[in-house]
């Protein structure tokens, strides 16, 4: 074995696998998520023995994939490794989410050699292009051979580039291996160590990908009137404060309101943007007010916000729309009069404000009547909503939507917060109060599913600031194998569990009026004792009975370990309370 190169010269497979691991380490790989199996043994050993890579064994492939996705969301590159057969199929839900949300996910599936396929050899399935159109780049590597190491190196460099540029993507490499799978010695290979080129890895270094440039022919835009909006949708920027500052500069230059999705960074840097609007979903439930607020044009940043009310309003109005998006996605589900501008929000704001910059001695223009209307209504709706939430009693039941409101005000500054899909995401959209705590929201909204909720949150929390997961009971139970990763967590995760005995989101849908079969086939309540479940996995548990208790437990987060705080709520009562809070008739929109 060569310490200098971290190469194991036991046999052809170990050389091949350790060259692969060393190449990826030099490209910037930090973590290898290893699922158990025999055919992938050489890969597991190579990653485990490479000092530049954190190798983490994870039993369940589905959890492993979402854990790797959580690492990717916080900017830590990771590779997934599994054995041959159906193992790679368990990665599929995370692959779909990574592809839809343009997150980098590198997958190495070990495979049988060609002569053992289609002949009833054990643990063998067709792994060619296993992920279909959800993989942006696929290649089956050649069988390991000492004279093909330069080919291996170059293929990996290309795959790493496709993983990250021009957008994050899924890359799948299928690796066939012949015996011996274990690192048994082969004398001729051990002798090859003396011939290994001293400069083999010399040209490999982490790449700095250039930013995607805006198309100068269509940017910046020319607003047709003062009745415009900026809609800041779902976004997880690497630098949320810089992102929020750029949006504020753009809003100031245009003198327009900024409608900020609950999962947008903007609500957590509220003082940067005096034009911030957080209660638009409530306002648009009043038809008369919605007509008065209708824009002529919209600049949308990133994905469409969660609010169904906003989507329906925009679909009805069909304003001229520009979408600022740095990836290659089509982000217009409404199929309107839309132009996509490919580039970052920061780029666009700089380009736009330079063109429309005013001299320092230029008089400050008064607020337009349109902007003033939005800000006046925001102040009234925000005050009314906050007052209603503040006075909601904790007995006989806690209202689940208030948990998001509490988190927005009492989490420690800069806390990473993973928000599960379904009801928690909507409660954050409805109730998250703007503030200046710099909370960092994370989410899997590419496919909008509940798959891998716990595992993704654990990946987000790994080697990160003490973190929080806001989730419902079904989303957590769908991924309880994620608890197996808990002892591998370096850092801390607090799970705020809303246990409403089933799928609360369905209570707001028309199907709720049809029972049977609603309760059994849609709400699907599960009789699980979460205290006992936590005891099984060695997770700290506490039942929350009051809002003061929740505030006390989330205001200061532990530094290490895994903890679950359970809020037991009534699903049907929560639906009624939510409808009450979101009914414009109870809010003082007609008061002076």
N, C-alpha and C positions, 0 to 999 in steps of 0.2 A: 504493500500500500504506500502511496505517495502522500505525505502530509502536505507537501507544497501545493499539490493540485486537488487534494481531497478526492483522489481517484482510487477505487478499489480494483487491483489487478488480480482478482481471484480467477475469474473466467470471463468469457466474452460478454455475458449478460451483465455482470457487475461493472465492467468497464463502460459498457453502453449506458447503463442506468446512472452511474456516477458522473459521467461526462454530461449527461442530460441535466442532472441536479446542479452541477457546478456551473454550467452555462446559464441556467435560469437564475441561480443565485447572483451571478455577475450582472445579469440583465436587470435585477432589482427584485426578484422574488423574495418574500419575507417568510411566508408560511405555507407548509404543505399539509393538507388535510388528508389523512391516510385511512382508508377503510380496509378492514382485514380481508385476506384472501391469499391463495397460493400463487396464482399466475402473476400477480403483481409484486411478488416477493422482492425481486431485484430493485424495483422502484422504491418500495418501502424502506429497504435497507439503505439505499443511496441517500434518500432524504433524511433518514434518521441519523446518519453518520456525517452529514454535511454541517459543519459548525455555523455556517452563515444562514441557515434556514431553521425556523422553528417547525418541527415535525410534530403533529398532533394526531393521535389515533382516535377515530370516532367509529363506534360500532354500526350505527344506522346510516345508510347512504343518503337517505332523504334529509335527515337532520344535518349531516355533514355538508351537503350541498348548500343548504340555507345558512349554515354557520359561515361557510366561505363567502356567501353573498353578503352577509353582515359585515365581514371583514372588508370586502370590497367597498361597501357603502361608507366606511370610515377612512378609506384611502389606503388600506393595507392589501397589497397584492397577495393572492393565494392561488394554489393549484389543488385540484381535486384528483385523488388517485383511487382507483378501484380495480378489482379483479375482473375476470371474464364472466360471461353469462348474463344473468338478469341484473347484476349489481348496478351497471351503468344506467339501467332504466329507472332506477329509484332517484337518479339525479334530475329527472325530466321536469318536475314542477319548478325547481329552482332555475333550471335552464330557461324555461319559458319566461319566468319573471326577470331574469338577468337580460335576456334578449329584448323584452318589451320595454325595460327601463334603461337600456343601454349601459349595463354594468359589466365590467370585464370579469369573465369567469373562464379559467383554463382547466380543461378536463383531460386527464390521461386515463384511458381505459386499456388495461392489459387484455390480451387476446390469445387464443390458440393460434399456432402457425397454420398456414393455408392447408397443409396436408391433413389436419385434424378437424377441418370444417366439413359440414354436410355429410358426416359419416358416423353419427351417433356417439361421438366423443363427448364425455361428460362436461357439463358447465360451458356449453358452447351455443351461442346464438349468433345471428347475423348482426354484427356491430357496425357495419359500414353505414356511414352517415346516419347514425342512430338518432340524432336530434333533428334531422331534416332541415327545414327552412329556419329553424331556431338557432342554428349554428352559422355564424358568418364565415367561418373558415374551418375546413375539415381536411385531414390528411391521414392516411394510414402509413406509418413509418415502415421502412424496410426492416427485414429481420436483422438482429444485431450482427455486426461484423466489424473487425478491427480496421479494415480498409475503408469503411464507410463513415468513420467518425467525423470528418469534415462535412459530409452531407448532413449528418445529424445536427451538428452545430448550426449550419446555415438554415436548416428547416426550423429550428427552434427560434432563431433570431427573427425570421420572417413571421412565425406564429405569434411571437411576443409583440411585434409591431401591429399585426392584425388584431390582437387582443385590445390594444389601446388606441389605435389611430385608424381613420379619422375620428371614430367614436368608440366608446367601450363596447365590447361585443363578446360573444361566446365563441371560444375556439376549442375544437375537439380533435385530439390526436389519439389514434388507435395504435397500440403497440403490441405486435405479436412477439411471443417469446417461446423458444424451444427449451427443453431441459438442458442443463440443470438449472432449476429455478432458485435453489438455495446457493449461497456463496461458497460452494465447494471449489477446491483449487484445481486448476489445469496448468501444468508446468509450462506449456508453450506461451500461455497468456501471461503468466508471472514474468517470463523473460521479456515480454513486450514492454514492460515498464521502463527498461533502459532505452527503448527506441521512441518513447512518447515525446513529441516535439515540445521543447521548453517554452515556445511562444504560442502554444495552441490557443490559449484564451486571451492573448494580448490585446486583440482588437475589440473585445467585448466590454461594453460599459452601459450603465443605465441610460436610456434615451430621454431626451427632453422634446416632447412632441410640440410642434408649432401650433399656435391657436388657429382655429378656423376663421378666416377673414370674412367680413361682411361683403356682400356683393355691392360694389360702389354704384352700380347702375340703378339700384332701387332703394338705397339707404343713404342718407336719412330720408324719412318720409316728409310729405308736405301736408300737415293737418288742414282739412277743408273748413273747419270752423272751431269755435272755442268749446263746443259741446263734445268733448272727448273724454275718454277714460283710459287709465292704465289698469289692467287686471293682472295682478301678480298671482299666478297659479302655483301648483305644486312644484317645489324646487328644493334641491339639496346641494347648493353650491359649496365648493371647497372653502371659500372665504365668505361666510354669510354677512359679515359686517361690511365688507367691500361691496358685495352685491346690494345690500340695503342702501348703502351710500349712493351707489350708481342710480338706483331707482329714485331716490330722493332728488338727485340732481336733475333727472329727466322730468320728474313731476314738477319741479320748480320752473324749469325752462318752459314747459307746456302749460303750466298753471291749470292742472287737472287733478281730480281725485284719484287715489290709488286704492282699488278694491283688493284687499290682501286675504287670500286663502289662509285658513287656520294653520296649515302646515307650511306656509311660506315663512322664511326668516323674518319678514318685515314686521310681523306682530311682536317679535321679540327684540326689536330695535326701534320701538315706536317713536322715540324722541327725534330720530333722524328725519322723520317724515311727517310734517304737520298736516298733510293731506290724506292721512291714512283713514280708510273706511273698513270697519270690521263687522258691521251689522247689516250689510247689504241684503242678506237673505231675508231678514225681517222686513226691511223696507219694501222689498219687491213683492211681499205678500199683500200689500195694499195696492189694488189696481190703479187707483187715482194717482197715488204718489209714484208708482212705477212708470206711468205715462209721462209725468213731469220730469223724471230722471233719465228718460231715454236718450242715448248718445247718438251722434252722427258717425262717430268713428271710435275705434278701440285699438290700443296697443296691448297685446297680451304677451306676458312673459312666462314661457314654459307651458306646462300642461294646464288644461281647463280645471278650475276649482271644483271641489266636490259638490257644491250647492246645486241641487236640481232646479231650484227656483231661478238661479242665475242662468243656467243653461236654457231653460224654457224662455226666459225673457229675451236673451240674445237671439235665440232661434226665431222668435216672433218679430223682433226689430230688424234683424239682418243688417247691422251696421257695417261700414267698411272696416276691415280688420287687418292689422299687421301682427304677425306672431314672431317674436324674437326667440330663436331656438338654436343652440349650438350643435345639436345632433342632426341626423338625417330623417327624423320622424315627421310624419304628417300629423299635426296636432289640431286638426279642425274636424271634430266629429259632427259639427253642425253644417258643414259643407256650404259655408257662406262666401261672401265676397272677400276672399282672404289671400294675402301674400305672406309667404314665409321668408324671413330674413335670417340667413344662416350665420350665426355668430353669437358671442356672449353678450349678456346684458351690459356688462362693463364696457365692452367695445362700442356698443351702440350708443350708450349714454355719452361716452366721450366724444364720439363722432357727431352726434346730434347737438350737444350743448356747445361744441366749438363753432358749429355753423350758426347757431342762433344766440351766441353770447352777446350780452349787452355791455356797453362801457360801464366802468365803475360808478360814474356820476349819472348814470341813466336813472330817471325817476322810477320808484317802485310802483308797479301797476296795481290798482285795487283788485280784489278778488272778483272774478266774473260772477254774475248771478247764478250761473250753473254750478260752479264750484262751491259757492256760498250755500246753496241749497243742500248739496250733499253733506257739507260739514255741519250745518245746523241740524239736519236730521240724524246724523251720526251721534252728535252730542246727546240728543234726546233719547234715541234708542239705546245707546250704550248705558246711559244712566239708569234708564228704566229696567233694562235687562239685568244689570249688576244688582240693582235694588231687589228685584224679584229673586235672584239666586241667593243673595245674602240672607234673605228672610225665610227661605225654604226650611221647614223644620227637619230635623234628623230622625224624628220619630213620627209614625211607627216604622218608617223605612227611609233609608238614604236614597236620594235621587241620583241615579248613575251619571247623568249629565253634569252634575255639579262637580264631580271628580276632576274633569278637565279644567273647569274654572278655578278650582283650588290649586291644581298643579301649575297653572299659568302664573300664579302669584307667589307660590311658596317654594318651588324647587330652587336649589342652589344655582347660582349663576353658571352659565355655560353647560348645564347638564345635558348630556345626550339623551333624548327621549324617543324611544321607538313606539309608534302608535299603530296598533293593529288595524287591519281593514274592518269594514262593516261599521257597526255602531260607534266604536271609539273614534274613528276618523270623522264621522259626522258630528259627534259631540264636540270635538276640537274645532271643527268648522263653525258650529253654532255658538259655542260658549267660551272659546279661548280668549281671554282678556288681553288686549295689547299691553305691553310693558317693556322693560329695558333690562331683562335678566339674561338676554343672549342665549336662551334655551336653544338647543340644536335638534330640531325634529328629524326623525328618520322614518321611513315607511317603505313598504312594498306595494306600490300602486301601479306597476306596469300591467299586471293582469288583474289587480284588485282582489286577489284571493286571500284566504286565511292560511294558506299553506305555509309551514315553516316559521310561524310567528315567533315562538320561543327561541328556536335555533338562530334565526336572523338577529334577534335582539341580543343573544349571547355573543354572536360574532361582532356586533356593533360595540358591545361593552368590553371586549377583550383588549387588554392593554390600553384602555381608554379611561377618561374620567369616570367616576362612579355614575352609573347610568340607571335609567328607569324604563320599564315596559308598561304601557297602558293597554290592557287587553280584556276581552270578554271570556267567559268560561269555555264556549265551544272552540274558539280559536286556540286557547291554551291546550285543551284536551286533544285537539287535532294533532298536536306536536309534543306530547309528553315525553317522547324519546329524547327530546332536546335536553331534558334534565340529566341525561347520561353525560352530557358535555360539561355539566356544571362544575365538576371537580377540576376540569381543565381551564376554567376561567381564571385569568390573571386580571384582577380588578373586582368590581362589584356590580351586581344588577339587582334592583328592587323591582318586583313584579307587583303592579297595582291591578288586582284582579276584580273585575266587575262580574260577580256571580249572580245572574238573573235567571238561572235555571232554563237556559235555552237560547235560541237565536233571537235576540231582541229586535234586530233589524226587520224581521218579518212582521212584527206587530204594526209597523207603519205601512205595510203593503196591503192591497185589496184582499189578498188571500186570507188575511186574518179573520175576515168575516165568515169564513167557511170552515166551521169546526163541527164534526169531523170533516176532513182529515187534518186540519191545520196543526193542532197541538202535537200530534204524533209524528207527522211527516214533514213539517216545516219548522216549527219551534224546536222539536227534537230534544226535550229536556233530558239531562243525564244526571243520575243520582250519584254524585261523587262527593266523598268527604275529602275536601282539599287539605285539611289538617293531617289526615292519615296519608294522603298522597305525598305531601311534603315530608312526613316522617320517613316514608319508604325511601325517598331519594336523599335524605339528610339535608333538607332545605329548611331554613328558619321560617317560621309561620306565625302570623298574628291576625286575629279577627278584628276588623275595624268597626267600631260601633258608633262613632261620632266624628264630626268634621274636625273637631279640635284634636282628636287622636290621630287622624290622618295627617293634619298639618304638622303635628309634632314628629311624626315618623318620616316625613319626606323633606322637612326643612333642613335636616342634616343627614346626609347619606353615609352609610358605612364605607370603609375603604376596600374591604375584601368580602368575598362570599356571595351567596345567593339567598334572597329573602323574598317571601310572598306576603303581601298584605291583602286580605280578602274583604271586599265590601259586598255584603249580601243585600240584594235589591229585589224589588217586585217588578217583573217584566211588564205586566199589563198596567200597573200604576205608573211606571216610568213613561210608558207610551202616552198616557193621558197627560202627565205633567209636561212632557215635551211638547205636545200639541198645544197646551195652554200657553207655554212660554213663547211658542213660535206663531201664535195667532196675533195678528197685528191689532185686533180689537182691544187687547189688554194693554197695549202700549200707547203712550200719550202722543201719537203722531199728529193729532189735531189740536194739541195744546199750543198756545202762543209761545 
